[in-house]
Amino acid sequence: MLKKNVGGIDRILRIVVGLALLVGFFLNADAGMRWLYLIGIVPLATGLMSSCPVYSILGLNSCPMKKN
């Protein structure tokens, strides 16, 4: 299972951007390069899973520190 490395604001922004791109896909039915809007699946999925493979590769983490 993937480690959670996407925190609060980052997660919300990913979900909003992903949904906006997918809405654009459905609203621009006659656009020539309409399929590019489907890239919104990536930020939506990483936001919903709270895990980003690119963050893991780069060693980044936007989750808040756990208090002991």
N, C-alpha and C positions, 0 to 999 in steps of 0.2 A: 504494500500500500504506500502511496506517496505521502511524504511528510508535508504538513501544512506550512506553507511559507508565504502566504498572501494574507495580509491583515486588513482590518477595518475599512478605511477609506479606499485603499487600493482595490479591495474586493468589490465594493459598491461601484466604483468607477468602471471596473471591468464588466460588471453585469449591465450597467446602464449603456455603455458603449456597444457591447455585444447586442443588446436588444435593439438599440437605435439602428445599427447596421442591418439587422435582420428585418426590421420594419421598412427600412429603405429598399431592401430587396423586393418586398411585396408591393410597395407603393410605386416603384419605378418599373412597371411592367414592360415598357417599350424602350428602355435604355439599352444601348449597345453592349456595354460591358457590365451588365447587371449582375452577373455571377460573382463579381468581385465583392459585392456586399456579403456574400456568404462567409467571408473571412471573420465576420462577427461571431461565428460559432466558437472560434478559439478563445477570445476574451470571455465570452459567456461561460464556456465550459471551465476555464481556469478559475473564474470568479465563483462559480457554484461549487467547485471542488476544493477551493481554498488552497490550491497547489498549482505551481507553475514550473514545468520542467526546465525552462530557460533559467529561472531563478535558481534552481537546484544546480545546474551546470556552472553558473557564475558565482555560486555561494552567497546569493542575496536572500534576505528575509525581511518582509515588512510586517510580520506579526509582532505584537507587543511582547516585551520581555515578561516572563513569568515571575511573580513575586514569591519568594520562599518564606 
